[in-house]
């Protein structure tokens, strides 16, 4: 069996709104996230990790913010398209490990639902998807409440 690892990182600033999309879950919040699509920083990091494992560049290369096709796109759909790229090339997802960094909103009440949604799109078990949250101890842009960052690592395998 051949294995590859990819890592992804994404950042989105807060913008006016009443919720954030994270891991495919709508979470009530006093701000939204700026972005050409739905701004789901968590799923964008996962997409980048998978694309990196495939050596296919980053999410912007495939879903350009200059292309109105992706305006307000649901990031679960983007993730499904990335998975299709894997399958087309004979790969499957082994596991994904995602970390979301923010001071607010609280992520832990939503991690199980995020795991389920991500696993469903990637056609893996929820136990193959890890979603964790951390703060930045009030340091940097995340600590000042200016936005959210996410990091992901993905293992893909070819039987």
N, C-alpha and C positions, 0 to 999 in steps of 0.2 A: 504494500500500500504506500502511495506517495502522499506526503503531507506538506502543507505550506501554512505559514503564519502571516497575518497582516495586522497592521495597527492603524487606527484612525483617531483623529482629533477634530473637534469642531467647536466653534464658539458663536453664540448669537447674543446680541444686545437686547435688553428689554425695550419694548415699545408700548404705545398705548394699547390697552386691551383688558379683557377680564378673565383670561385663561392662558395657559401655556400648553402646547402639545409636547409631551415627552414620552418616548417609547411607544408612541401610538395611542397614548391615553390623554384625554382632555382633563387638565387639572385646573380648578378655579384658582385664580391669582389676581393680584392687583395690577399686573402688567401682562402684556403678550410678549412674544419674541419676534424680533424683526427678521425678515427673511423673504426671499422670492417665493419659496414654497410655503408650507405651513410653519416653517421655522423649527421643526423638531430636531434640535441639536443632537439628541441621543441617537435617533435613527440615522442621522447624517454621519455620525461617527462610526456606527456599525456598517453603513454602506461603504465608507472609506476603508475600513478594516478589510472587508471582503474584497473590494476592488484592489486593494494593496496586495492581498494574498494572491490574486490573479495577475498581478503586475499590469493592471489596466488603468493606472492613473487614479484620479480622484473623482469625487462626485460632480464637481464643477465641469469636468471634461464630458461627462455623459448627460448631465442635466443642467445645462448652462443657465445662470441667472440672466443672461442676455436673450434667452429664448422664452417667449411668452407661453410656449407649450407647457412650461413647468410653473407658471404663475399660480400661486395658491394650491399647488399640487399636494396631495396627501402623501406624506413621506412613507407610509406603509406601502403605497403603490410603487414608490421609488425603490424601496427595499425588495419588493417582489420582482421588479425588473432586474435588479442586481442579482438576485437568486437565479433568475432565468439565464443570465450570462454565465453563472457558475455551471448550471446544469447543461447548457449548450456546449460547454467545454469539457464535460465529463467529470465535474467536481461536485461534491456535496459538502454541506456545512458539518463540521465536527462539533464545535462549540463556539460560543461567543461570551466574552466577559466585558461588561459595560460599566463604566463609572461615570456618574453625573456629579458635577461640582457646582454647588450653589448654596447660598445662605437661606434662600426661600424660593419656592414653596417647599414644604416638607415632602420628601420623595418616598420615604419608607412605607407610607400607607398605600402606595400605588405600585410597588415593585412586582408583586405577584401578577397583577394584571398586565404590566409591561412585559414580563417574562412570557406570559401566555400569548400575547399578541405577536411578539417577535418570533417566538417558537412556531406559531401557526404559519406565519408567512415564510419562514425558512424551512418548514417541513422537518423540524426536529422536535424532540421532547422538551418540555419546559425546564427539565433538569439539566439540559444542555445550554441553557441561557442563564447567565448570571447578571443581575442588575444591582449595583451598589450605589450608595450616595455618600458624599462627603461635603464638608464645608471647607472653605479656605481660611478658617479662623479669622475672618474679617479682613484678610489681606487681598490686595489686588482688586481687579475689576469685579470679580465674583463676590469678594468680601464686602465691597462697597455697594453691592446690590445693583450693579449695572448690567448684569447678564448672567448667562449660564454657559458652562463649558462641559464637554463630554469627551471621554476617551474610551476606545474600544479595542479589543484584541480578538481576532477570529482565527480559528484553525479550520482549514478546509482539507478534505481528503479525496483522493482518487483511488478507488478500489483496484 
